Amino acid sequence: MSGSTKYVYDFDEGNAKMKNLLGGKGSNLAEMTNLGLPVPPGFTITTEACNYFTDTGRYPEGLHEEIDVHLAKLEARLGKKLGNPGNPLLVSVRSGAPISMPGMMDTVLNLGLNDESLQGLIAQTGDERFAYDAYRRFIQMFSDIVLEVKRSFFEEELTRKKQERGVGLDVELTAKDWKELVEKFKAIVKERGGKDFPGAPREQLDLAIRAVFESWGNPRAKLYRKTYDISDSLGTAVNVQTMVFGNMGETSATGVCFSRDPSTGQRRRYGEFLINAQGEDVVAGIRTPHSMDQMAEELPEVYAELEAAMEKLERHYQDMQDMEFTVERGKLYMLQTRNGKRTAAAALRIAVEMVEEGLIDKKVALTRIQPEQLDQLLHPRLDPERDYEVIVTGLPASPGAAVGKVVFDCDAAEQKSQAGEKVILVRYETTPDDLHGIIAAQGVLTSHGGMTSHAAVVARGMGKPCIAGAEAMKINMQEHIFEVNGLVVREGDVITIDGASGKVILGEAELIEPRVDKNLERILGWADELRTMKVRTNADTPEDARRAREFGAEGIGLCRTEHMFLGEDRLPLVRDMILAETDGERQEALNALEPKLREDFKGIFMAMDGLPVTIRLLDPPLHEFLPNLMDLRVEMEELKHTPGERADFEEKEKLYHKVRAEHEVNPMLGMRGCRVGISIPGVTRMQVQAIMEAACDLRHEGLDPHVEIMVPLVGFLKELQAEKEEIIAAAEKVIGERCVTIPFTVGTMIELPRAALTAAEIATEAQFFSFGTNDLTQTTLGFSRDDAEGKFLPIYLSKGILPYNPFATLDFDGVGKLMKMAAAAGREVRHDLKLGICGEHGGDPQSVRFCYEMGLDYVSCSPFRVPLARLAAAQAVLGKVEDATK
Amino acid sequence: MSGSTKYVYDFDEGNAKMKNLLGGKGSNLAEMTNLGLPVPPGFTITTEACNYFTDTGRYPEGLHEEIDVHLAKLEARLGKKLGNPGNPLLVSVRSGAPISMPGMMDTVLNLGLNDESLQGLIAQTGDERFAYDAYRRFIQMFSDIVLEVKRSFFEEELTRKKQERGVGLDVELTAKDWKELVEKFKAIVKERGGKDFPGAPREQLDLAIRAVFESWGNPRAKLYRKTYDISDSLGTAVNVQTMVFGNMGETSATGVCFSRDPSTGQRRRYGEFLINAQGEDVVAGIRTPHSMDQMAEELPEVYAELEAAMEKLERHYQDMQDMEFTVERGKLYMLQTRNGKRTAAAALRIAVEMVEEGLIDKKVALTRIQPEQLDQLLHPRLDPERDYEVIVTGLPASPGAAVGKVVFDCDAAEQKSQAGEKVILVRYETTPDDLHGIIAAQGVLTSHGGMTSHAAVVARGMGKPCIAGAEAMKINMQEHIFEVNGLVVREGDVITIDGASGKVILGEAELIEPRVDKNLERILGWADELRTMKVRTNADTPEDARRAREFGAEGIGLCRTEHMFLGEDRLPLVRDMILAETDGERQEALNALEPKLREDFKGIFMAMDGLPVTIRLLDPPLHEFLPNLMDLRVEMEELKHTPGERADFEEKEKLYHKVRAEHEVNPMLGMRGCRVGISIPGVTRMQVQAIMEAACDLRHEGLDPHVEIMVPLVGFLKELQAEKEEIIAAAEKVIGERCVTIPFTVGTMIELPRAALTAAEIATEAQFFSFGTNDLTQTTLGFSRDDAEGKFLPIYLSKGILPYNPFATLDFDGVGKLMKMAAAAGREVRHDLKLGICGEHGGDPQSVRFCYEMGLDYVSCSPFRVPLARLAAAQAVLGKVEDATK
C-alpha cells in the first residue's frame, strides 16, 4: 500500500474540483494558488487519510513521511523552519470537510511556537508584545483542542491579570503581562493536563493533525451530520498553512469582503476590515470594523490589489464571492474564497446583471436562485430598506409577516378572531391542545422551542408566520403580559412579527405586499423558455385564479368545490342536503345550491379563459359541514338544565342524533371523496350541472372554458366507472339543452395506494391522473397530517428518524415509488394520459424536480408558489436543484 | 364459416368435460348417456351458438339446418315425429349454463303439442285427461316465456274453473274441464298476445330456443352474474330432450334422490318421490312426497334399477350425487345428476368414508370440504339433531348461536351488558348510530335488511351471531315488543338465535360447544401431512393460547400486549403512564405495570411451550386507554350545574384538558404503534423486560419459550432501528442478570404501504415480517374499517363496486400486490426472512391460498379458525380452493 496512495497535496498540486479529497477549504486554497493570488503557502492532508484514521485510530502507512517531505518543501520555499529559534515557521492547522460544517470542527493557530522559536518570532517581528500574545494564544488553543484542558481555566487567569493590572481590554496589557501569562498558562497545562506543554514543534503538528481527525467524530459534528444527512464516510481534510498576521501594527489588517452587495446584489464595494487585528477579533465584535471605502482610503495600494483579486475570483468562479484576507505589514494575503450567501433579491439582481455583463448565460443564471428563497419575496414582509424598532428577535420559523393584537390564551384567540379582530398568539410554547388558537391567529410567537417545535411545524404547515424561541421574552401568563428588556407588552397591544427574519416589532409596521419585480420577471421569463413542464395553480375562487394567472399559472390543477359548499347562504342548504330524510328533500336542497355554484364556476372559468381548469368534485367528509358533535352535546346538556326549554332540547337532541350518525372514527378514511358521490344520489349530478351550465354561459359570451372534471379518492376502477357514467350523462344533458360544444375530460386523483397500484386498470377510464400527494402521503405513511404535525412528527425530525417533513417534500422512496409505478402503468395503457400533481408538493422545488424526472405534464401549487414552481421546473431541466435538505 | 363450427351435439356425442360448450346440464346428460343409463334422448345446442345469437340477434349460419338434422335423427331413433298426429314427439327445451344459475333462466316443457298432435298423445297414452292437462301446461308455459303473455292470466282462468266446478285441487278437474281450459287459454293468447298460439311444432321449437338464448340477457340473470362475478361471455347451452311423464298413472312417478344422506353423510337411502306426478309438483309441495324406503316397497324393480344407477353414478363421479328421475309407466329415466350439496358434518363423514371405501384418496378427500363450512362447526350452535320451537326464521347473516334477553334500544343494551346481563339486540334494521348496541349485545336480530345490511356486515366483522331480515317479525318500538304469528315477545324475554341457520327460538336453547370430532380430526390429520405452510394463532391470553393449541395451532403469530394494559388493576397505572408530567412519574407507573405483564407472558409461554410466540409491542392510540372525551365534557357540564362541586369541577376540567391534548382527528393514522415506543421513554423497555423476565422464569423451570418481538406500524427503517436498539438492550440486560440463554428475534409488522414499498431496506434490520393485513387494507384502500363497514361498504357491495368485503378476503390486486412486492424484496435482502400474516385474512381460505402461493411461512388466525386454516393450507397445496366469492 505504502507509496501507492498520495495523502498530502501542496496547494499548487490541487484545484477546485478536488473537493471530496481536499475538502472545500483546501480545494479553494489550491485554486486560488493556481490563479496566482497571494495565498500563504501550505499543504492539505486528504480526507482519505482522515478516513483511515477514523477506522484504525492511526495514520496510514507513509503519511508521516509524506508530511515530512511537504513540510521540508515548505520550509525550503520560505527559508524558515518549524521550531527554528532563528527564523521560525509558524503554521495554522485547520479542518476542511467536503461539505461545510461551520463551527463543528477544530483549528489550531500559531503552531510551531515554543520557548526557543518564540525568540525567533520576536527577532522576526521586532515586537515582543505581539510574540508573547501569539504564544499565549497558541498555548490556550492547543491545550483546549489537543490536550483537553478547558479554555475557561486560561480565561480566568487572563481576567485575573487584567484586574490585577486594573485594565479592561486585552490591548491594554503589556509584553511583560503576556510573558507572565505564558508562564501561568504553562503551569495550568501541567497541573490540569498532567504533563508539560509539548515543546517539540513536529510533535505539536502531529498532535494537532490527529486532533482535527478526531474532531470529525466528536458528538456535535456527528449530530450535525445526522441532522443534515451528511455521510459519516466523507471525512475531513486538514490544511497546514503558513501563518500570516493582521495584528503586526498599523499596516496590518484583517477583513472579509464580497464581490457584490449580498443584501441587494448591487455591484459595489462591500465588506469590512480591522487594522491591527486577527480574524477572531473581527468575529468577536469587540471593535467596530471599517468599511471597504475606508480601506480604499487608508490602504489604497493594498485595496487596489484586493479589488483586482476580487475581480479575478468573481470572473474565475463566475459567481459572487465571499472572501477573507489578511494584510501583514502592507502585504495582502487571500485566506479563503467561496460563493457568497445572498438574499433572494440580491440573488435575482446578481443573476440578471451577470447575464447582462456576459459573465454567465441564462441557464447558469437560473441555477443561481434557490427557489425556496423566492418564498421570502412572495409573502407579505417587512421592508428590508426601512428601520424598525425590533423589540426581540427569535428563530425565523415560518415566513411571512403579520400584524395583530397580542393574546395569550387560545380560547381568547378564537373568540376575538370570530369577532373580526386580528390577533397574534403568544405562548411559552404550543401543544396540540392549542391548535384552535393557532388556526384563529394571524401568526404565532413563542418564547421557547426551535425550528421544529410544535408551533413552528404547525404554522409552516398552515402557511402562517411564526417566530419561535424568542427567549429574551419573559411571559407572565397570570398577568397576561410579556416583558422584554424592560419593556412590558400587554394583552391587546398591537405587534408585528416577521417570520422570515424572526423580528418582533411593537405596533403596526407597514408591510410590503408580494410582487414580481423586474429581475424576478426576467428570471422567470428565462425559466419559461427552458422548462417543458407546465405550472398550474390550486385555486378555489375567481380571486385566487386571477392572482395565480398574474403569477404565471397556466391553468388550474385543483379547484376544490367544497369551498363552494361553505358560506352562510349555502351551509344551511348543504346541511339540508346531508340530513335529508327523503330523496325529495335532498333534491330540493341540491336544486337551491346549483345556481350558487354555477356563479362561482363562471368566475373561475372567466379568470382562466382559454386555460384548463380541473375541478375536483366534493371531497371532504360530510360532517365537516355539520355542527360540532361535542358542542351539540354540551348545548343539549345546557338546555336540560334550563327550565322551560323542553322543545328546544328535543330539537337539539334530534339534531345531535343525526350528526352522531354521520360521525366517524377516522374521517380521513371514511365517507368522503367519490364515496359520497356514489352513496348520495344527486350530489355529483348537481355539481356537474353547475359546471357545465357555467361553461355554456361563457361559451355563449364568446369565451373558451376548458373543463376537466376530477373524481376524488378513487381506489377501484368501478368507482370511477360509476361516477364517470353519471358525470357524462349530466354533462351531455346540459350540453344538449344549451346547444353548444364544450369539450371536457374526466379523470381522477391518484391519492390512495390502491389507485396507484391498480393504475393500469384505472387508466382505462381516466383521461388524466392528478397525484393528490397530501392524501397519498397520509395513507402511504399512515400519517394523519392533523395529528402527526402536532405530535410525533416534531419528535421524529428532532431524532433524525425522518430527514424532513414528508408533507412539505415528497417521500421519494415510498410515495414517490408509488407515483412512478402509477405513471408508468397508466401511460402504458393510455399513451396520452395527462399526468399532474396537485398536492402541496407541487410547490416544493425538490418535489418539482422529481415530478419532472418522472415525466409529469404539470405541477399545480398555491398561487404564491407559482413563480417558485416555474423556476424549479426550469432548474429540473438543468438537473441542478440543490438538495434543500442538505 | 358455415359447416366449420359444430353447434349441435347429440347426448352421446358429449361428455362431462365439455361443460363450457354444452353447459352443466348438457354435459352431465351426455355423461350419463355414455354410462349407459336410461336418459331420455336429445341433443344440446352449444353456448357458442348462444353467444353468436347474443351478439347478432340471430342464429349462426347453419344452426337451423343442424337442428333439423339432429331432430330428424332423434325422430328416427324413437319412431316418433314432432307434431305428428299419429305418434307425436314431445320435447322439453331447457337452458343449461356452464355455471349453475338456479331459477335464472327459462324452460319449456311438452313442446310439440298442437290440436293435431294432441290426438296422437291421447292415442299413445290412452289418457285424455293427461293429454289435455299436458297441452294446457305447454300453452301456459310457452306463452309466458316465449310470447310474453303473463302466467297470471292463465292462473286466474284455472282458479275460475275450479270455483265453477266447486273443487279445490287441480287433480279433481276432469278431461272435459282441461279441454275447455285449453280453448280458454288459446283465447287468452290471442287476446293478450295479439295473434294465434303458434301451431307449427318446428316454429315452436325455434321460438323456444330463441327465448332461452334471450333469457341469458334478461335483467335478473345479468344481475345474478354481476353479483356472483360470472362472465357475460359464457353464454348458455340449450337442451332439447324427449319428454317423459311421471304423471301417467300409478306406475309413473317422479323424484329426487341422493347417494348418501346430505345432512349426516351416512350411507343410506335418502330422497323422496311422488307417484303420478311431474317434477314441478314435487317442488310445489302440494302433496307430501314419500321416502326412498317406500319406493323400494312400492316400486321394487324400478327402485333396484335406480339404486344401481345411483351406485354407478357415485362410483363414476367419485362423489355423492344428487339426482332427478322420472318413472314413466314402470320405466326409469334419469334426468339429472350433480354433486350433492351437504352440511359440514356430512361433508366430513362422506370424505372420510369414501377414503375408507377406497373410492377416493386422501388428497381428493381434502378438496371435498369447503373450509368455510367448518365455521359452522366451530361456533356454538344449535344441535341439528334436536327439535326446537322456531318462532321465526330470517337470513343466516353471521354464524354462531347466542342466548340473551331481548332489548330494542342500544343504550339499554349497553347498560344491561355493563350490568352483566346477556342481551340480544332486536331492531327494525341497524345504522352506524347503533354500533355501541351491537358491541354490547351477544347477537343481533333484525326484521329487515339482507345479507349485506349494516347489521349483517358489522356483526360478521365482529364475529357475532346475526339474523337479518326476519320479516315475519313485527316490531313495536313504542311498546317494546315484537309479534310473530300472534306470539308476543317482550323486552327482557329470553330468546336464542342461530346465525348459521337463521332460526329464532323462544327461551334458552342448549347450545353445542364447538369441538373437533373424529371425522374432522382425520381430515385435519391428512391436511397436516400435506401442507407446508404453518398455522399459528392470534392469542392474547393463556386461555386463548391453550384452546388454539388444542385446535392445532403451531405457535402464536400475534400476541397483542394492549390486552394486558386493560383490566381494573392496570388501567389506572396506564393512565398515570400516559398523563405523567415527569419522567419520574411515568417510570413509577411503568415499574408497577411490569410484574403484571410478566405474569401474563408466563401463562402464554407456558401454553405455547416449545412453539414460537410473536409478541407485538403496544400498538393502539393511547387515548383508547383514557376516559371518553365527550363523556368528560358532559360530566364537566353537569358538575357546573351542581352547586358546591367547584373542586370536583376543576379536577374534571384538568383531566378533560389532558385527555383533549391526546385526542386525535384520525387515531388510526396517529400516535400509535412504534410511534408510541419511540416518543414515550420507557414503554418499550418495560414490555421487553416483562417478556424476558417471564421467559427466564420459565427457562429456570425447564420450559422452552421461543420469543419473537414484533415492532408495530413501522414505515421507516430508522423507526425499526431505534426500537430494535432499545429492545436488544433491554433484553440483554435481563438475560445477563438472569444468567440463562433465551434466543429471541426482532421483526416487524408490514402494515403500512410504505413498509411494503421499502421492504428491502426494512429487511436489513427485521428478522421476520408479519403482514398486518387489517391495517394494510385500511391504509392501502383508504378505508377506516370502523367507518366503512357500517357506512359505505354495504352500499359498495350491493352496487357491485366491490365483489366482497376486503376485510374478510384479501384485496388481491391492491393489498396483495403490495404483499408480494414486500415479500420478494425482503427475501432478496435476507434469504431466511420469516414471513407470516396475522391479519384476520389469515383465517380466510382464499386468502390462505394466496399466502401459500406467495410463499409465506405461516398464517395466523383466531383460535376457532385454526382448523379451517389447516385445511385451507392443505387445499392450497392442491391448488383447489373453490373461489368462495363465486
Interface residues (C-beta under 8 A of the other chain):
Chain A: T431 P432 D433 L629 M630 R633 V634 E637 E638 H641 H657 R660 A661 H663 E664 V665 N666 P667 M668 L669 G670 M671 R675 I678 S679 L713 G715 F716 K718 E719 A722 E751 L752 P753 R754 L757 T758 E761 D775 Q778 T779 T780 L781 G782 F783 S784 D786 D787 A788 K791 F792 I795 Y796 K799 G800 I801 L802 D811 D813 G814 V815 K817 L818
Chain B: T431 P432 D433 L629 M630 R633 V634 E637 E638 H641 H657 R660 A661 H663 E664 V665 N666 P667 M668 L669 G670 M671 R675 I678 S679 L713 G715 F716 K718 E719 A722 E751 L752 P753 R754 L757 T758 E761 D775 Q778 T779 T780 L781 G782 F783 S784 D786 D787 A788 K791 F792 I795 Y796 K799 G800 I801 L802 D811 D813 G814 V815 K817 L818
